[in-house]
């Protein structure tokens, strides 16, 4: 798992770049898995069926980033890798960038292609909305109704979000706790076990957060 702070996009963004007659349409997408990547690629292929090249790169899985770059007929290393380099330089993950090229009649050469694809990709994310990714651990908590105030105090102390809550014989909640605070929260809940409060930790995951969110 990487310790480098990562970011992702909050929504898709598109831009256009031209170089010596060639037109480059760049699309940046937030993606969560390979299925989403293939779906976006199909959408853009359908939108630009007559384009000369559909080059792209993606990077996803914050725990252990996986990467892929595709030149789609351009000289090896002149399209996909420059796009991927933009993604990595921006510390982005769960992101796909597709750059569609319409040949304008003038060859750009390898150096020119690298610069053009890099610039188009960079423009696609320059003004795109981004959020930092932080590690969270879900806690499933079950407690009697008369312990509501104690649980609410913990929610406020650890600044947790309530993902789900159910009120039946007892109250059941799923709480999102920042991973850095998980051990302390678990200790606090264990101290309340004699009051009928039980909990279970779930697998860690990454979640977008506002950059001004308190730690």
Order of alpha helices (4+ residues) and beta strands (2+ residues): beta-beta-beta-alpha-beta-beta-alpha-beta-alpha-beta-alpha-beta-beta-alpha-beta
